[in-house]
């Protein structure tokens, strides 16, 4: 039987890599698995404006390093997004000093590329907050809030050769609203996009895309019983369920979680339990690695250090 959200099967929340040598961060980390290693990328402590990266091979963590390198670090505002597409690791983010433009670099397993505006210097995508990435139907999707805290959701895709035009979704006349940053995951053949509603509503909205059309946007699980959120949610698929984790409403400082089985969402609950919830600032990041669901996050009260809890397969 699958371990339920909130059960004691969640591991103790711990500093990464350990309490005496924790990795620093600002805001929210980004995580992805590439060539059998777990990559954790984030902005450095104190709003440094530079991107740091460390990897985990299942046994030990690498040293934490600026990327591309010490002399040519990538700039960042907010948090990055990671995804693997056609055997490269993509790192997408807003530029330094809240530039309002989307930057992208890739890693081929040996070296990081130069950083560049996408799709081009003359026609960069505008952004507020942080982007979300996912691969769906052999395209890389980049979803984000528009410039100037527009409150509307934009989307562009990359086919391996060129980026599409950036568009409001599902349409210019009926765009989905959001605050902060969106979250993406592919589940049961659909692309799910969850986010906090406009004007810091404190509630989670979700829509899905089947490859042709976007669904209606709706509060989850229901309008009268919506999940609370601060900042942005995180999505991941684990043991045939879609997990949605996030900080509770009103900057609660604790992580809440619920799951979707394709038909219904569970009740929302603190994880791992009401008496022992994980503390958080900003938003969590989720990734499945070596048959475990990992939840990375900054500690409570903007502590500036990286924490992680994990849920093993049943």
N, C-alpha and C positions, 0 to 999 in steps of 0.2 A: 504494500500500500504506500502511496506517495506520502512523504512527510508533509503535514499541513503547515501552511504559513503560521508563524507564531509558535511553533513547537520548539522544544528544547533541542531538536536536531540541528538548529542553527548553531554554529560554533561561537565561542566567545569572541566578541569584537576586540581586535588587537591592532596596535600600531604596526605599520609596514615600513621597513622589514622587521624592526623590533623597537622596543621602547627606548633604547639608548641611541638609536640611529635612524629615527623616523624620517621619511621623505616629507619635504615641505610642499605646500600648495596654497593657492588662492582659489576660491570658488569651488568648482566641481571637476573631478578628474574625468578622463576618457579612457576606456579600456577596450582592447580587441585581442583576438588570438591570431597570430601570424606565424606560419612555419613552426608550429608546435610550441611557441612561446607566447606568454601573456605580456602584452605591452600596456604600460600605464603612462599616459601622457597628461601633463597638466601645467598650468601657469605656476611659476615659482611663488614663494611666500611673499606676503606684504604687497600684493599687486605688482610684482616685479616687471610684468610685461614681456617676459621671455618664457619659451617653452622648454620644459624638462621632460626627460623620458627615462624609465627604468623597465627592465624585463625580468620575468619570472619563468624559470624552466621546469617548474614543478617541485624543485628542491630548494633553490636559493635565488635570491634577487641579485641582479647586477648592480653596479654602482649607478647612481643617479647622474645623468649628464644633460647638459644643454644640447639641443639639436637645432640646427644641423651640426654645429660644433661650437666651441667656446668663443670663437671669433666671429661666427656667423649665425648667431642664434635667431630662431624664428620669433617674430613679435606676436603678441597676443593681447586681446582684451577678453575678459570673461573666461570661458572654458572652451577647449578644443572638442572636435568630434573625430572619431576614428572609424575606418571601415576597410575591409580587404576586398579589392576588386581586381580581377584578372592578375592575380599573384603579385599585387603591389599593395602596400599599406598606405592609405590616404589619411592625411592629417589636415583638417579644414578648420578655420577659425576666423574670428574678426581680428583685424589688424590692431596694432598698439594704439593706446590713447583713445579708445572708442572711435576708431577711424570711420566705422560705418561701412566698411568694405570687406568682402570675403577673400581670404588668402588660402592657398593650398600648396602642400608639398607632398611628395611621395617617397617611400622607402622600398627598395628592391631586394632587400635582404643583405645588401652590402653597404650601400651608402644612401644618404638622403639627397633628394633633388634640391635645386634652388627653389626658393619660395616665390610664388607668383600670384598676382590677382587673377581671379577667374570670373568670366572666361577670358578676359584680356585687360590690359592696363586702361584702355579707353572705354571699356564697357563693363566694369566690375559689378557684381551683384551687391546690392545694398543690404545691410543687416543691422539689427539690434540684438543684443544678447549673444547667444551662441547657436550654431547650427546643429542639425542632427543628420546623420548619414545612415543609409541602408541600401543593400543591393537587392533589387527586385526585378524579375524578368530580364536579367542580364543588363541592367542599367544601374548606375550609381545615382541614388536620389539624395539631393541636398535640400533640406527643408529648413526654413528660418523665418523669423519675424522681419518685416521690412524696416528700412532705416527710420531713425527718429522716433523709435518706440511706436511704430505705426499701429500696432495692435492687430495686424492682419498677417496671415500665413502665406508665404511664398514658397515656390518649389522650382528647382531646375534639375535636369538629369544629364548624365554623362554616359555616352555609349562606348567609350574607350578611345574615341578619336576627337570628338568635339562636345562642348556643352550646349545644351538647349537654351532658348530664351528663358528668363526668369518669369514665372507667372503666378498670379494669385490663384489659390486653390480653394474650392473647386472651380471658381470662375471669378472674373473681376466684379460681377454684380452680386456675388453671394459668397464672399471669402470667409473662411473660418477665422474666428477671432482667437487671440492668445495674449498672454502676458509672459514675459521671460522667454524661455526657449522650449521648443517642442522635443518630443521623443518619438523614435521610429522603431518598429520591429515587424518582421514578416512571420505570419502565423496562419497555418491552414490555407495557404495560397493567396493570402491578402496582405497588403501593407497597412499596418495600423499606425495612426498618428495620434498621440495623446499629448495634452498640454493643459496648462491653467487657462481659464477663461480670461477675457479682456478685463482691463482695469483692475488687475490683481484680485479677481473675484474670489479666489480661495477654493475653487471647485475644479474638478478634473473633467475635461471634455475629451471625446474620442470620436474619430472617424476612420473609415477603412476604404481602401482602394483595391479593386479587383483586377486592375490592368486596363480597364476601360472607363469606369466611372467611379467617382467618390460617393460614399454613402452620405446620408444626412449626419450632421454633427449632433452629438447628444451627450448630455451629462451621464457619467457612469457611476454606479450601475443604473440609477433612475433619477429623474429630476427631483424627486422628494427625498432622496437618500444618497446624494452624490458624495464621492470621496473628497475629503479635504486635501489641500495641497498648499505649500509655500514654495515659491520659486518654480521648479519644473519637475515633472515626473521622470522616471526611468522605466524602460520596457525591456523584457528579455523573454525568450522562450526556453522553458526547462521542463523536461519530462511531460511533454505534450500539453503544457499549459502556458498561457501568457501571463507573466508576472508584471505587476505595476507597483513599483515602490516609490516612495516620496517622503519628504518632510511634511509633517502635519500642518494644519492651518495656523495662521498667526505666528509664524516663526517658532513653532512649538519646540524645535530642537530634538525631536524624536522621529524615528523612521516607522512609517506605516506601510502595510502591504496588502494586496489582494490579488487573486488569480482569476483567470477566465478560461473556461474549458471548451469554448466554442459556442456555448449556448447561454451560460449564465456566469455572472461575476459573483465571487464569494463576498461574505462580509469583510469589512475592513478591520485590520487589527494591528496593534503594535508588534514589532518583531525584535527579538524572538518571543517576547511575552510582555504583558503590561508591567510586570515587576522588574524587568531586566531589558528594557528597550535599548536599541542602539542609539547613541547620541549623534546628532548631525548638524552641520551648517550647510547652507545652500542645498544642493541636490545630490542624490546618489548616482552611481554608475554601475551597471550590471553586465556581467559576462559569464558565459559557461565555459569552463576549462577543466579537463580531466574529470569529467562527470560530477562537477560541483558547480553550483551557482554562487558566484562571488559578488559581493556588494561592497564597493569601494566608496568612500566618502570622507569629507573633512569632519573633524570632531566638532563637538558643540562649542558655541560661543566664538566662532571663527578662530579656532585654536591654531590653524595653519599647518596641521599635521595630517598625514594620510592614515586612515583606518580602514580595516576590512573585516567583514564577517562572511561566513560561507555556509551553504546548505548542501550536504552531500546527496547523491542519488539514493533513493530508497532501496 
